[in-house]
């Protein structure tokens, strides 16, 4: 009886403490912890807070409807943002914070026009707002040599802005582009016969292939055919897509004239509208992390992963499914049978470090130091994953 009393008292104290702490957690903190990962980068169509037009239809709905969608899940958004530990009131506070942020962004005055700058070729250009850039000076990564190098390589230019999906024409070409977008964002659904896992192209090429420094397709399209060391010859864009299916999707290469290949190249062509051909554009590929003077350390990387990556990808790297779905990922697996195989480009420490540095944690670009990016890439690289199909199972397992 005495034991039951002690346990009851302990539970009462715990509940009181939890109840006292909850109201102090404001909407901004809840958003950052449970919502920002998707809404900052537009994952699976999540509306971005800095793009007010994506919220116009949502703002026209009753507030209770928005609350209900956030609490119960809607389309690809899982219930409570995938964080079932949140109370209903906390979810509502996060929704209120997001709506207030969108209203603030919509009412902000437009930036003042910048004076024209004369380039070396004599042409006049007006600097535009950048879609990504150096973090604030208070950020520990602000002095990163990699970020400084990216700014230098950009030379003050703006990143290419691909046309909006809403502007895709309603004709045969547009139908092919829309199919390409579906394959790119839901590869496991629209190209199942070639995919060996449930990853999507957009898991690596963020914001549906639009995000700079995440191997955007608008920067890649005009650079093919090109020499590729992996193949030791010039390859076409279609051949490059074949390799993605074979290695990143751990599947099979479609025929060069397969409908999936045609649709994907049409989508890339659309994203590259207005981009130069044969010109290395700012934001192409993943940045190369500048040498730090220290070797990548997987032990330190494991600590970084646990502190900054596991919340989305899981401590075992197995990823997180969209709640209620058996296919597709909210956050993809980084190793294991459902991840990319050892022949994929990301199975290289330098390549993975560049992707991490520029894009992770999601929505917090350049928030890791160069050394942290290298360390966590080395940690991920050491984990088990499917073998390189070029080497066979036995040889691949031991390399």
matplotlib code that plots the C-alpha trace (Angstrom):
import matplotlib.pyplot as plt

x = [0.0, 2.8, 4.6, 1.4, 1.2, 4.8, 4.3, 1.1, 2.8, 5.7, 3.3, 1.4, 4.6, 5.6, 2.3, 2.4, 5.9, 4.8, 1.7, 3.7, 6.3, 4.0, 2.4, 5.9, 6.7, 5.6, 4.5, 7.8, 9.7, 7.1, 7.4, 11.2, 11.1, 8.4, 7.3, 10.3, 12.0, 9.3, 7.9, 11.3, 12.2, 8.8, 9.2, 6.3, 4.6, 4.6, 3.9, 6.9, 6.4, 8.4, 6.1, 2.8, 1.0, 1.3, -0.9, -3.7, -6.1, -5.3, -5.8, -9.3, -10.3, -11.7, -9.1, -10.7, -10.1, -6.4, -6.2, -7.9, -5.6, -2.6, -3.9, -5.2, -2.9, -3.8, -2.4, 1.3, 1.4, 1.3, -0.8, 0.8, 3.7, 4.8, 5.4, 2.6, 4.0, 2.6, -0.6, -3.5, -2.9, 0.8, -0.1, -2.6, 0.1, 2.4, -0.3, -1.0, 2.8, 2.9, -0.1, 1.3, 4.7, 3.0, 0.9, 4.1, 5.9, 2.9, 2.8, 6.5, 7.4, 9.2, 13.0, 14.2, 15.5, 19.2, 21.3, 22.4, 25.9, 28.1, 29.6, 32.9, 31.2, 29.6, 26.1, 23.9, 22.5, 20.4, 21.4, 18.5, 17.8, 19.6, 17.7, 20.4, 23.5, 25.9, 24.5, 24.4, 27.7, 26.6, 26.4, 29.5, 29.5, 29.6, 33.4, 33.4, 35.9, 33.4, 30.7, 33.3, 34.3, 30.7, 30.2, 33.4, 32.4, 29.0, 30.7, 27.7, 25.3, 21.8, 20.9, 18.7, 15.0, 13.1, 9.6, 6.7, 4.9, 1.6, 3.0, 3.5, 1.6, -1.5, -0.4, 1.4, 4.8, 3.2, 1.7, 5.2, 6.7, 4.0, 4.6, 8.3, 7.6, 5.5, 8.3, 10.9, 8.9, 7.2, 9.6, 8.4, 4.9, 5.5, 8.7, 8.2, 9.3, 12.8, 13.2, 14.6, 13.8, 11.2, 13.6, 12.7, 14.9, 13.8, 15.4, 18.8, 17.8, 15.8, 12.7, 11.9, 15.2, 15.0, 17.2, 20.7, 23.7, 21.5, 22.4, 19.5, 18.3, 18.2, 21.9, 22.6, 20.4, 22.6, 25.9, 25.2, 26.7, 29.8, 32.7, 32.1, 34.9, 32.7, 31.9, 35.3, 33.6, 31.2, 27.6, 24.3, 21.7, 19.6, 22.5, 23.1, 19.4, 19.9, 22.8, 20.5, 18.0, 20.8, 22.7, 20.7, 17.4, 19.3, 17.2, 17.5, 18.4, 15.4, 15.9, 17.1, 13.8, 11.6, 8.6, 10.1, 13.4, 11.5, 9.3, 12.2, 14.3, 11.2, 10.9, 14.5, 14.2, 11.3, 13.3, 16.2, 14.1, 16.1, 19.3, 22.4, 23.6, 27.2, 27.8, 28.8, 26.1, 26.3, 24.6, 25.3, 25.9, 27.0, 29.7, 33.1, 33.9, 37.3, 39.9, 40.0, 43.4, 41.8, 40.8, 37.1, 36.3, 33.4, 33.3, 32.7, 30.4, 28.3, 27.9, 26.9, 24.4, 22.8, 22.5, 21.4, 20.3, 18.6, 15.5, 14.5, 16.4, 16.2, 19.1, 19.4, 19.4, 16.3, 14.4, 10.8, 7.7, 4.9, 2.5, -0.2, 1.7, 3.7, 5.6, 7.5, 9.5, 9.0, 12.7, 14.7, 16.9, 20.6, 21.7, 20.3, 18.5, 16.1, 18.9, 21.1, 23.8, 27.6, 27.8, 25.8, 27.6, 26.6, 28.6, 31.7, 32.7, 33.4, 30.2, 28.0, 29.8, 29.1, 25.4, 25.2, 27.1, 24.8, 21.5, 21.3, 19.8, 16.8, 15.9, 19.1, 21.6, 25.3, 24.5, 27.1, 30.8, 33.0, 34.5, 31.1, 29.9, 33.0, 32.7, 29.0, 29.6, 32.3, 30.0, 27.2, 29.7, 30.7, 27.2, 25.9, 24.0, 23.3, 26.4, 27.7, 26.0, 29.2, 31.1, 28.8, 27.4, 30.4, 32.9, 30.5, 29.8, 33.5, 34.4]
y = [0.0, 2.3, 1.5, 2.4, 5.7, 6.5, 5.7, 7.7, 10.7, 10.4, 10.2, 13.3, 15.2, 14.2, 15.3, 18.6, 19.3, 18.4, 20.6, 23.5, 23.3, 23.0, 26.5, 28.0, 26.4, 29.0, 28.4, 29.3, 26.7, 24.0, 25.0, 24.8, 21.4, 19.6, 21.6, 23.5, 20.4, 20.1, 23.7, 25.4, 23.3, 22.5, 18.8, 16.8, 20.0, 21.5, 25.3, 27.5, 30.4, 32.8, 32.2, 33.8, 32.8, 29.2, 30.0, 31.9, 29.0, 27.8, 31.3, 31.3, 28.3, 28.4, 28.3, 25.2, 23.4, 24.2, 23.1, 19.8, 19.2, 19.8, 17.5, 14.6, 14.9, 16.0, 14.7, 14.0, 15.8, 13.4, 14.0, 16.5, 16.8, 13.3, 14.2, 12.4, 13.7, 17.2, 18.2, 19.6, 23.0, 22.9, 22.0, 24.9, 27.3, 26.1, 26.7, 30.2, 31.0, 29.9, 31.9, 35.0, 34.6, 34.2, 37.4, 39.2, 38.1, 39.1, 42.6, 43.2, 46.1, 44.9, 45.4, 48.6, 48.3, 47.9, 50.0, 48.3, 46.9, 46.8, 43.4, 42.7, 42.1, 45.5, 44.2, 45.8, 43.6, 44.2, 42.2, 40.1, 38.7, 35.4, 32.2, 31.0, 32.5, 33.0, 32.6, 35.6, 36.6, 35.2, 31.7, 29.5, 28.5, 32.1, 32.0, 28.6, 28.4, 26.4, 29.2, 31.8, 29.8, 29.4, 33.2, 33.7, 31.2, 32.9, 36.2, 38.1, 36.5, 35.4, 31.7, 30.8, 30.8, 28.1, 28.7, 27.8, 24.5, 26.4, 27.9, 24.5, 24.7, 22.6, 20.8, 17.5, 19.0, 20.1, 16.7, 15.2, 17.8, 17.1, 13.4, 14.0, 16.0, 13.2, 10.6, 12.9, 13.4, 10.0, 7.7, 4.7, 5.3, 6.4, 4.5, 1.4, -1.1, 0.4, 1.4, -1.1, 1.1, 3.8, 6.7, 9.5, 11.8, 14.7, 13.0, 14.2, 16.9, 19.0, 21.1, 18.9, 19.6, 23.4, 24.1, 25.5, 23.6, 20.4, 19.3, 21.3, 20.0, 23.5, 23.7, 20.1, 20.1, 22.3, 20.6, 17.3, 15.5, 15.7, 13.6, 11.5, 9.9, 7.2, 6.0, 7.1, 8.6, 11.2, 10.5, 11.9, 13.2, 10.1, 7.8, 9.8, 9.2, 5.5, 5.5, 7.2, 4.3, 1.7, 3.1, 5.7, 3.8, 0.4, -0.7, -1.2, 1.2, 2.1, 1.9, 5.2, 5.7, 4.6, 6.9, 7.6, 8.9, 11.1, 12.5, 13.3, 15.0, 17.1, 18.1, 19.1, 21.0, 23.0, 23.8, 25.1, 27.6, 30.8, 29.1, 29.2, 26.0, 24.8, 27.2, 26.2, 27.9, 29.0, 26.5, 23.5, 20.1, 19.9, 22.2, 20.8, 21.1, 22.8, 20.7, 21.5, 20.0, 17.1, 13.7, 13.0, 11.3, 8.8, 8.6, 12.4, 12.1, 9.6, 12.2, 14.8, 12.4, 11.6, 15.3, 16.8, 14.1, 11.3, 13.4, 13.1, 10.0, 7.9, 6.8, 3.7, 5.7, 3.9, 7.1, 8.0, 7.0, 9.4, 8.6, 6.1, 5.2, 2.0, 3.6, 6.8, 8.6, 11.8, 11.5, 9.0, 6.1, 6.9, 3.3, -0.2, -2.2, 0.7, 3.2, 3.9, 1.3, 1.5, 2.6, 5.8, 9.2, 9.9, 6.9, 9.1, 11.1, 14.3, 14.2, 13.4, 16.1, 18.7, 17.8, 17.8, 21.1, 23.0, 21.4, 19.8, 19.9, 20.5, 24.2, 25.2, 25.6, 26.0, 25.4, 22.7, 23.4, 22.0, 19.5, 18.4, 17.8, 15.7, 13.8, 12.9, 11.9, 9.5, 8.0, 7.5, 6.1, 3.3, 1.9, -1.1, -0.7, -2.6, -3.6, -1.9, -3.9, -3.5, -5.6, -8.4, -9.4, -11.1, -8.5, -5.7, -6.8, -6.6, -3.3]
z = [0.0, 0.9, -2.4, -4.4, -2.5, -3.4, -7.1, -7.2, -5.6, -8.1, -11.1, -9.7, -9.4, -12.9, -14.4, -12.5, -13.8, -17.4, -17.1, -15.7, -18.5, -21.5, -21.5, -21.6, -24.9, -27.5, -31.0, -32.5, -30.4, -31.3, -35.0, -34.9, -33.2, -35.2, -38.2, -39.7, -41.2, -43.8, -44.1, -44.4, -47.5, -48.9, -48.3, -50.0, -50.9, -47.5, -47.9, -47.0, -44.6, -46.8, -49.8, -48.8, -52.0, -51.1, -48.1, -49.8, -50.1, -46.6, -45.0, -46.6, -44.7, -41.2, -38.5, -37.0, -40.3, -40.2, -36.6, -37.6, -40.5, -38.3, -35.5, -37.6, -40.6, -44.2, -47.5, -46.9, -43.6, -40.7, -37.6, -35.3, -37.7, -36.8, -33.2, -31.2, -27.9, -28.7, -27.0, -29.0, -27.6, -28.6, -32.2, -32.3, -31.0, -33.8, -36.4, -34.9, -35.1, -38.8, -39.8, -38.0, -39.8, -43.2, -42.6, -41.6, -44.7, -46.9, -45.4, -45.6, -48.0, -51.2, -51.2, -52.6, -56.2, -56.5, -58.8, -62.0, -62.1, -65.2, -65.7, -67.4, -70.7, -70.5, -69.8, -67.2, -64.5, -61.3, -58.2, -56.9, -53.5, -53.0, -52.3, -49.9, -48.5, -45.7, -42.2, -39.7, -38.2, -34.9, -36.3, -35.6, -39.3, -40.5, -40.8, -42.6, -45.4, -47.4, -47.1, -48.0, -51.0, -52.1, -51.9, -53.9, -56.6, -56.9, -57.6, -56.3, -58.8, -57.9, -58.3, -61.2, -60.4, -62.3, -63.4, -61.1, -61.4, -61.8, -65.0, -66.8, -70.1, -70.6, -73.7, -74.5, -73.4, -70.1, -69.6, -69.9, -67.5, -64.9, -65.1, -64.7, -61.6, -60.2, -60.9, -59.3, -56.1, -55.8, -57.6, -55.7, -57.0, -60.6, -61.5, -59.3, -61.9, -61.8, -58.2, -55.7, -52.6, -51.7, -52.0, -54.4, -56.6, -54.3, -51.3, -52.6, -55.0, -52.5, -53.2, -56.2, -57.9, -57.5, -54.5, -55.1, -53.7, -53.6, -57.2, -58.7, -62.1, -63.7, -63.3, -64.5, -67.6, -69.8, -68.9, -70.7, -72.5, -70.2, -69.2, -66.0, -64.2, -62.8, -66.3, -67.7, -70.8, -71.9, -70.8, -71.8, -69.3, -70.0, -69.1, -65.9, -64.9, -65.6, -63.0, -60.4, -60.7, -60.5, -57.6, -55.6, -56.0, -55.8, -58.8, -62.5, -65.3, -67.5, -71.3, -72.7, -74.5, -71.5, -70.8, -67.3, -68.8, -71.3, -68.6, -66.3, -69.0, -69.9, -66.3, -66.1, -69.3, -67.9, -64.7, -66.8, -68.8, -69.1, -67.9, -70.1, -71.9, -71.3, -68.5, -64.9, -62.9, -59.2, -57.0, -59.3, -57.6, -53.9, -52.6, -51.9, -48.2, -47.8, -46.0, -42.3, -41.5, -39.6, -41.0, -40.8, -37.5, -37.5, -33.7, -33.5, -36.4, -34.5, -31.7, -34.2, -35.9, -32.5, -31.6, -34.9, -37.3, -35.4, -34.6, -38.3, -39.6, -36.4, -34.2, -36.3, -39.6, -40.7, -41.6, -40.9, -43.0, -43.7, -41.0, -42.1, -45.3, -46.0, -49.0, -49.3, -46.7, -44.7, -43.8, -45.9, -44.4, -44.5, -44.4, -44.3, -46.9, -47.9, -48.5, -51.5, -52.3, -52.2, -55.9, -55.3, -55.3, -51.7, -50.6, -50.7, -47.7, -49.6, -51.6, -48.6, -46.5, -49.2, -49.2, -45.4, -45.2, -47.6, -46.7, -43.3, -40.8, -43.1, -43.2, -41.4, -44.2, -43.2, -39.5, -39.2, -39.2, -42.0, -39.6, -38.3, -41.9, -42.7, -39.4, -39.8, -43.4, -42.3, -39.7, -42.3, -44.8, -42.4, -41.9, -43.7, -46.9, -50.2, -52.2, -55.3, -58.2, -60.3, -57.9, -57.0, -53.6, -52.0, -53.0, -52.3, -48.7, -47.7, -49.3]

ax = plt.figure().add_subplot(projection="3d")
ax.plot(x, y, z, "-o")
ax.set_aspect("equal")
plt.show()
